[in-house]
Amino acid sequence: MEGKYFVKEHTLPIVKHEHVIFEFEDGLDLRYADVRKFGRMCLVEKKKIEEYEPIHKQGIEPIDDNLSGEYIYEHFKNKKIPIKSLLLDQTIIAGLGNIYADEVAYQAGVNPLKLGENISLVECKRIKDAAKDIIERAIEYGGTTIRSYTSSLGVTGSYQNYLKVHTKEGEKCLNCGTIIKKERVGGRSTYYCPKCQK
Ligand SMILES: [Zn+2]
């Protein structure tokens, strides 16, 4: 959550929370800053990278053509776990964080509180389409900047201006006018429209 990389001149002083520094021959550093120390870094032999546990276990990314509705259905259908938590499970779909998981469920018209075992294949196909669409657009807009996130150059993204449900508690659903609700699912704030997302 919110670990950041910065590219800086090597001569610049190391500031608080810059925990790992990669020095390059051209005089630049790649510095990893992590205020909350949630990040992990491992030194692994290059040829062993694919077998290495977190990488080996990583699921399919939304922009990967191998992500299909059938794949999502196979991984969701037997789980007594809320769909919101399954969307955040990086071993199934890799790369959806809390903000995008809410946006994906909203665009797909799927209730994030519903258990995986109650999902249909049609809903999984809609989740696949929504995930692709939202991640592609978010990349195009440079990401989502809420609270403390800044990209490596201190540039902020603008996808937060296009969010439809996340952080919209109490506002009207853009689609049906129903008030957006907020609940905690698996410890994470979850926003959804109770009417559009059954
Ligand atoms: Zn709605």
py3Dmol code that shows the C-alpha trace and the ligand (Angstrom):
import py3Dmol

protein = """\
ATOM      1  CA  MET A   1       0.000   0.000   0.000  1.00  0.00           C
ATOM      2  CA  GLU A   2       1.501   3.210  -1.221  1.00  0.00           C
ATOM      3  CA  GLY A   3       5.163   2.301  -1.470  1.00  0.00           C
ATOM      4  CA  LYS A   4       6.703   4.707  -3.978  1.00  0.00           C
ATOM      5  CA  TYR A   5       9.705   4.867  -6.265  1.00  0.00           C
ATOM      6  CA  PHE A   6      11.540   8.097  -6.901  1.00  0.00           C
ATOM      7  CA  VAL A   7      14.250   8.828  -9.459  1.00  0.00           C
ATOM      8  CA  LYS A   8      16.730  11.257  -7.907  1.00  0.00           C
ATOM      9  CA  GLU A   9      20.257  12.544  -8.348  1.00  0.00           C
ATOM     10  CA  HIS A  10      22.645  10.473  -6.247  1.00  0.00           C
ATOM     11  CA  THR A  11      24.013  13.602  -4.591  1.00  0.00           C
ATOM     12  CA  LEU A  12      20.656  14.495  -3.042  1.00  0.00           C
ATOM     13  CA  PRO A  13      20.396  13.671   0.666  1.00  0.00           C
ATOM     14  CA  ILE A  14      18.518  10.552   1.663  1.00  0.00           C
ATOM     15  CA  VAL A  15      15.191  11.557   3.149  1.00  0.00           C
ATOM     16  CA  LYS A  16      13.120   9.771   5.766  1.00  0.00           C
ATOM     17  CA  HIS A  17      11.375   6.575   4.618  1.00  0.00           C
ATOM     18  CA  GLU A  18      13.703   5.969   1.649  1.00  0.00           C
ATOM     19  CA  HIS A  19      14.557   2.416   2.642  1.00  0.00           C
ATOM     20  CA  VAL A  20      16.121   0.921  -0.501  1.00  0.00           C
ATOM     21  CA  ILE A  21      18.369   2.748  -2.959  1.00  0.00           C
ATOM     22  CA  PHE A  22      19.549   1.443  -6.341  1.00  0.00           C
ATOM     23  CA  GLU A  23      22.535   3.426  -7.589  1.00  0.00           C
ATOM     24  CA  PHE A  24      23.069   3.712 -11.341  1.00  0.00           C
ATOM     25  CA  GLU A  25      26.248   4.528 -13.228  1.00  0.00           C
ATOM     26  CA  ASP A  26      24.742   7.675 -14.729  1.00  0.00           C
ATOM     27  CA  GLY A  27      24.560   9.325 -11.312  1.00  0.00           C
ATOM     28  CA  LEU A  28      20.879   8.680 -10.734  1.00  0.00           C
ATOM     29  CA  ASP A  29      19.285   6.679  -7.943  1.00  0.00           C
ATOM     30  CA  LEU A  30      16.082   4.704  -7.956  1.00  0.00           C
ATOM     31  CA  ARG A  31      14.865   5.120  -4.393  1.00  0.00           C
ATOM     32  CA  TYR A  32      12.111   3.108  -2.786  1.00  0.00           C
ATOM     33  CA  ALA A  33      10.221   5.010  -0.088  1.00  0.00           C
ATOM     34  CA  ASP A  34       7.682   3.282   2.105  1.00  0.00           C
ATOM     35  CA  VAL A  35       6.193   5.204   5.013  1.00  0.00           C
ATOM     36  CA  ARG A  36       4.204   2.300   6.396  1.00  0.00           C
ATOM     37  CA  LYS A  37       6.755  -0.406   5.555  1.00  0.00           C
ATOM     38  CA  PHE A  38       4.164  -2.685   3.942  1.00  0.00           C
ATOM     39  CA  GLY A  39       6.445  -3.311   0.975  1.00  0.00           C
ATOM     40  CA  ARG A  40       8.772  -6.298   0.698  1.00  0.00           C
ATOM     41  CA  MET A  41      11.878  -6.633  -1.403  1.00  0.00           C
ATOM     42  CA  CYS A  42      13.741  -9.836  -2.183  1.00  0.00           C
ATOM     43  CA  LEU A  43      17.032 -10.457  -3.930  1.00  0.00           C
ATOM     44  CA  VAL A  44      16.572 -13.420  -6.277  1.00  0.00           C
ATOM     45  CA  GLU A  45      18.708 -14.999  -8.991  1.00  0.00           C
ATOM     46  CA  LYS A  46      17.410 -13.903 -12.399  1.00  0.00           C
ATOM     47  CA  LYS A  47      16.879 -17.438 -13.711  1.00  0.00           C
ATOM     48  CA  LYS A  48      14.833 -18.339 -10.629  1.00  0.00           C
ATOM     49  CA  ILE A  49      12.472 -15.372 -10.825  1.00  0.00           C
ATOM     50  CA  GLU A  50       9.561 -17.264 -12.393  1.00  0.00           C
ATOM     51  CA  GLU A  51       9.669 -19.961  -9.705  1.00  0.00           C
ATOM     52  CA  TYR A  52       9.907 -17.459  -6.909  1.00  0.00           C
ATOM     53  CA  GLU A  53       6.810 -17.678  -4.706  1.00  0.00           C
ATOM     54  CA  PRO A  54       5.111 -14.245  -4.973  1.00  0.00           C
ATOM     55  CA  ILE A  55       5.789 -14.078  -8.733  1.00  0.00           C
ATOM     56  CA  HIS A  56       4.953 -17.741  -9.306  1.00  0.00           C
ATOM     57  CA  LYS A  57       1.662 -17.377  -7.454  1.00  0.00           C
ATOM     58  CA  GLN A  58       0.687 -14.091  -9.090  1.00  0.00           C
ATOM     59  CA  GLY A  59      -2.600 -14.182 -10.985  1.00  0.00           C
ATOM     60  CA  ILE A  60      -3.391 -12.772 -14.444  1.00  0.00           C
ATOM     61  CA  GLU A  61      -3.307  -9.037 -15.044  1.00  0.00           C
ATOM     62  CA  PRO A  62      -6.436  -7.291 -16.387  1.00  0.00           C
ATOM     63  CA  ILE A  63      -4.615  -6.166 -19.545  1.00  0.00           C
ATOM     64  CA  ASP A  64      -3.421  -9.733 -20.271  1.00  0.00           C
ATOM     65  CA  ASP A  65      -5.474 -11.418 -23.018  1.00  0.00           C
ATOM     66  CA  ASN A  66      -5.363 -14.653 -20.989  1.00  0.00           C
ATOM     67  CA  LEU A  67      -7.764 -13.141 -18.470  1.00  0.00           C
ATOM     68  CA  SER A  68     -11.188 -14.527 -19.377  1.00  0.00           C
ATOM     69  CA  GLY A  69     -14.630 -14.709 -17.812  1.00  0.00           C
ATOM     70  CA  GLU A  70     -14.220 -18.485 -17.589  1.00  0.00           C
ATOM     71  CA  TYR A  71     -10.941 -18.116 -15.661  1.00  0.00           C
ATOM     72  CA  ILE A  72     -12.528 -15.726 -13.156  1.00  0.00           C
ATOM     73  CA  TYR A  73     -15.580 -17.981 -12.813  1.00  0.00           C
ATOM     74  CA  GLU A  74     -13.379 -21.033 -12.095  1.00  0.00           C
ATOM     75  CA  HIS A  75     -11.584 -19.133  -9.312  1.00  0.00           C
ATOM     76  CA  PHE A  76     -14.639 -17.445  -7.778  1.00  0.00           C
ATOM     77  CA  LYS A  77     -17.424 -20.019  -8.000  1.00  0.00           C
ATOM     78  CA  ASN A  78     -16.533 -22.248  -5.028  1.00  0.00           C
ATOM     79  CA  LYS A  79     -15.496 -19.538  -2.597  1.00  0.00           C
ATOM     80  CA  LYS A  80     -17.491 -18.493   0.458  1.00  0.00           C
ATOM     81  CA  ILE A  81     -15.654 -15.181   0.313  1.00  0.00           C
ATOM     82  CA  PRO A  82     -17.115 -11.780  -0.748  1.00  0.00           C
ATOM     83  CA  ILE A  83     -16.469 -10.844  -4.370  1.00  0.00           C
ATOM     84  CA  LYS A  84     -14.738  -7.658  -3.199  1.00  0.00           C
ATOM     85  CA  SER A  85     -12.102  -9.755  -1.391  1.00  0.00           C
ATOM     86  CA  LEU A  86     -11.748 -12.073  -4.388  1.00  0.00           C
ATOM     87  CA  LEU A  87     -11.144  -9.081  -6.676  1.00  0.00           C
ATOM     88  CA  LEU A  88      -8.324  -8.011  -4.337  1.00  0.00           C
ATOM     89  CA  ASP A  89      -6.791 -11.509  -4.246  1.00  0.00           C
ATOM     90  CA  GLN A  90      -3.578 -10.981  -6.254  1.00  0.00           C
ATOM     91  CA  THR A  91      -3.211 -14.715  -6.898  1.00  0.00           C
ATOM     92  CA  ILE A  92      -6.391 -14.623  -9.060  1.00  0.00           C
ATOM     93  CA  ILE A  93      -6.324 -11.222 -10.784  1.00  0.00           C
ATOM     94  CA  ALA A  94      -3.072  -9.320 -10.290  1.00  0.00           C
ATOM     95  CA  GLY A  95      -3.142  -5.570 -10.110  1.00  0.00           C
ATOM     96  CA  LEU A  96      -6.532  -4.524  -8.780  1.00  0.00           C
ATOM     97  CA  GLY A  97      -6.262  -2.453  -5.607  1.00  0.00           C
ATOM     98  CA  ASN A  98      -9.059  -1.223  -3.370  1.00  0.00           C
ATOM     99  CA  ILE A  99     -10.103   1.702  -5.570  1.00  0.00           C
ATOM    100  CA  TYR A 100     -10.195  -0.241  -8.847  1.00  0.00           C
ATOM    101  CA  ALA A 101     -11.915  -3.269  -7.297  1.00  0.00           C
ATOM    102  CA  ASP A 102     -14.863  -1.014  -6.365  1.00  0.00           C
ATOM    103  CA  GLU A 103     -14.933   0.578  -9.802  1.00  0.00           C
ATOM    104  CA  VAL A 104     -14.775  -2.819 -11.517  1.00  0.00           C
ATOM    105  CA  ALA A 105     -17.649  -4.256  -9.448  1.00  0.00           C
ATOM    106  CA  TYR A 106     -19.721  -1.137 -10.179  1.00  0.00           C
ATOM    107  CA  GLN A 107     -19.109  -1.168 -13.927  1.00  0.00           C
ATOM    108  CA  ALA A 108     -19.800  -4.922 -14.015  1.00  0.00           C
ATOM    109  CA  GLY A 109     -23.027  -4.457 -12.022  1.00  0.00           C
ATOM    110  CA  VAL A 110     -21.944  -7.026  -9.431  1.00  0.00           C
ATOM    111  CA  ASN A 111     -22.588  -6.646  -5.707  1.00  0.00           C
ATOM    112  CA  PRO A 112     -19.173  -6.711  -3.974  1.00  0.00           C
ATOM    113  CA  LEU A 113     -20.678  -8.152  -0.759  1.00  0.00           C
ATOM    114  CA  LYS A 114     -22.059 -11.215  -2.528  1.00  0.00           C
ATOM    115  CA  LEU A 115     -20.115 -14.438  -2.041  1.00  0.00           C
ATOM    116  CA  GLY A 116     -18.054 -15.909  -4.858  1.00  0.00           C
ATOM    117  CA  GLU A 117     -20.167 -19.065  -4.844  1.00  0.00           C
ATOM    118  CA  ASN A 118     -23.188 -17.018  -5.953  1.00  0.00           C
ATOM    119  CA  ILE A 119     -21.592 -15.480  -9.028  1.00  0.00           C
ATOM    120  CA  SER A 120     -22.562 -16.413 -12.599  1.00  0.00           C
ATOM    121  CA  LEU A 121     -20.355 -16.871 -15.652  1.00  0.00           C
ATOM    122  CA  VAL A 122     -22.065 -13.890 -17.297  1.00  0.00           C
ATOM    123  CA  GLU A 123     -21.120 -11.696 -14.317  1.00  0.00           C
ATOM    124  CA  CYS A 124     -17.521 -12.943 -14.505  1.00  0.00           C
ATOM    125  CA  LYS A 125     -17.377 -11.969 -18.184  1.00  0.00           C
ATOM    126  CA  ARG A 126     -18.602  -8.496 -17.228  1.00  0.00           C
ATOM    127  CA  ILE A 127     -15.921  -8.320 -14.488  1.00  0.00           C
ATOM    128  CA  LYS A 128     -13.243  -9.230 -17.056  1.00  0.00           C
ATOM    129  CA  ASP A 129     -14.440  -6.518 -19.479  1.00  0.00           C
ATOM    130  CA  ALA A 130     -14.716  -3.914 -16.701  1.00  0.00           C
ATOM    131  CA  ALA A 131     -11.254  -4.717 -15.278  1.00  0.00           C
ATOM    132  CA  LYS A 132      -9.610  -4.370 -18.703  1.00  0.00           C
ATOM    133  CA  ASP A 133     -11.464  -1.179 -19.496  1.00  0.00           C
ATOM    134  CA  ILE A 134     -10.824   0.513 -16.143  1.00  0.00           C
ATOM    135  CA  ILE A 135      -7.151  -0.401 -15.853  1.00  0.00           C
ATOM    136  CA  GLU A 136      -6.477   0.711 -19.437  1.00  0.00           C
ATOM    137  CA  ARG A 137      -8.149   4.050 -18.831  1.00  0.00           C
ATOM    138  CA  ALA A 138      -6.456   4.509 -15.432  1.00  0.00           C
ATOM    139  CA  ILE A 139      -3.043   3.949 -17.072  1.00  0.00           C
ATOM    140  CA  GLU A 140      -3.950   6.450 -19.767  1.00  0.00           C
ATOM    141  CA  TYR A 141      -4.791   9.052 -17.107  1.00  0.00           C
ATOM    142  CA  GLY A 142      -1.585   8.375 -15.151  1.00  0.00           C
ATOM    143  CA  GLY A 143      -3.251   6.535 -12.287  1.00  0.00           C
ATOM    144  CA  THR A 144      -5.391   7.648  -9.399  1.00  0.00           C
ATOM    145  CA  THR A 145      -4.121  10.180  -6.916  1.00  0.00           C
ATOM    146  CA  ILE A 146      -5.913  10.262  -3.618  1.00  0.00           C
ATOM    147  CA  ARG A 147      -4.231  11.015  -0.310  1.00  0.00           C
ATOM    148  CA  SER A 148      -0.478  10.561  -0.507  1.00  0.00           C
ATOM    149  CA  TYR A 149       0.215   8.846  -3.813  1.00  0.00           C
ATOM    150  CA  THR A 150       2.587  10.491  -6.280  1.00  0.00           C
ATOM    151  CA  SER A 151       4.302   8.813  -9.193  1.00  0.00           C
ATOM    152  CA  SER A 152       8.095   8.565  -9.478  1.00  0.00           C
ATOM    153  CA  LEU A 153       8.509  12.097 -10.762  1.00  0.00           C
ATOM    154  CA  GLY A 154       6.138  13.616  -8.241  1.00  0.00           C
ATOM    155  CA  VAL A 155       3.524  13.804 -10.995  1.00  0.00           C
ATOM    156  CA  THR A 156      -0.018  13.037  -9.953  1.00  0.00           C
ATOM    157  CA  GLY A 157      -2.500  11.038 -11.998  1.00  0.00           C
ATOM    158  CA  SER A 158      -6.013  12.183 -12.806  1.00  0.00           C
ATOM    159  CA  TYR A 159      -8.158   9.046 -12.828  1.00  0.00           C
ATOM    160  CA  GLN A 160      -9.635  10.112  -9.459  1.00  0.00           C
ATOM    161  CA  ASN A 161     -11.735  12.574 -11.494  1.00  0.00           C
ATOM    162  CA  TYR A 162     -13.367   9.640 -13.282  1.00  0.00           C
ATOM    163  CA  LEU A 163     -14.181   7.450 -10.265  1.00  0.00           C
ATOM    164  CA  LYS A 164     -17.851   6.512 -10.193  1.00  0.00           C
ATOM    165  CA  VAL A 165     -18.330   4.846  -6.790  1.00  0.00           C
ATOM    166  CA  HIS A 166     -15.138   4.754  -4.751  1.00  0.00           C
ATOM    167  CA  THR A 167     -15.298   7.556  -2.096  1.00  0.00           C
ATOM    168  CA  LYS A 168     -18.804   8.516  -3.353  1.00  0.00           C
ATOM    169  CA  GLU A 169     -20.732   7.500  -0.225  1.00  0.00           C
ATOM    170  CA  GLY A 170     -23.946   9.530   0.133  1.00  0.00           C
ATOM    171  CA  GLU A 171     -23.786  10.739  -3.490  1.00  0.00           C
ATOM    172  CA  LYS A 172     -26.258   9.689  -6.163  1.00  0.00           C
ATOM    173  CA  CYS A 173     -25.420   6.782  -8.452  1.00  0.00           C
ATOM    174  CA  LEU A 174     -24.668   8.224 -11.914  1.00  0.00           C
ATOM    175  CA  ASN A 175     -26.710   5.440 -13.462  1.00  0.00           C
ATOM    176  CA  CYS A 176     -29.892   5.248 -11.333  1.00  0.00           C
ATOM    177  CA  GLY A 177     -29.809   8.031  -8.726  1.00  0.00           C
ATOM    178  CA  THR A 178     -29.774   5.651  -5.731  1.00  0.00           C
ATOM    179  CA  ILE A 179     -27.528   6.775  -2.854  1.00  0.00           C
ATOM    180  CA  ILE A 180     -24.104   5.074  -2.924  1.00  0.00           C
ATOM    181  CA  LYS A 181     -23.429   2.964   0.158  1.00  0.00           C
ATOM    182  CA  LYS A 182     -20.200   2.270   2.016  1.00  0.00           C
ATOM    183  CA  GLU A 183     -19.464  -0.930   3.929  1.00  0.00           C
ATOM    184  CA  ARG A 184     -16.351  -2.624   5.242  1.00  0.00           C
ATOM    185  CA  VAL A 185     -15.568  -5.882   3.475  1.00  0.00           C
ATOM    186  CA  GLY A 186     -12.562  -7.855   4.708  1.00  0.00           C
ATOM    187  CA  GLY A 187     -11.360  -4.738   6.494  1.00  0.00           C
ATOM    188  CA  ARG A 188     -11.451  -2.590   3.343  1.00  0.00           C
ATOM    189  CA  SER A 189     -13.803   0.320   2.614  1.00  0.00           C
ATOM    190  CA  THR A 190     -16.185  -0.747  -0.122  1.00  0.00           C
ATOM    191  CA  TYR A 191     -18.497   1.528  -2.083  1.00  0.00           C
ATOM    192  CA  TYR A 192     -21.379   0.321  -4.248  1.00  0.00           C
ATOM    193  CA  CYS A 193     -24.850   1.092  -5.592  1.00  0.00           C
ATOM    194  CA  PRO A 194     -27.387  -1.224  -3.898  1.00  0.00           C
ATOM    195  CA  LYS A 195     -29.678  -0.992  -6.936  1.00  0.00           C
ATOM    196  CA  CYS A 196     -27.283  -1.385  -9.888  1.00  0.00           C
ATOM    197  CA  GLN A 197     -25.169  -4.021  -8.139  1.00  0.00           C
ATOM    198  CA  LYS A 198     -27.332  -7.010  -7.244  1.00  0.00           C
TER     199      LYS A 198
END
"""
ligand_1 = """\
1
ZN
Zn -27.251 2.687 -9.363
"""
view = py3Dmol.view(width=600, height=400)
view.addModel(protein, "pdb")
view.setStyle({"model": 0}, {"cartoon": {"style": "trace"}})
view.addModel(ligand_1, "xyz")
view.setStyle({"model": 1}, {"stick": {}})
view.zoomTo()
view.show()
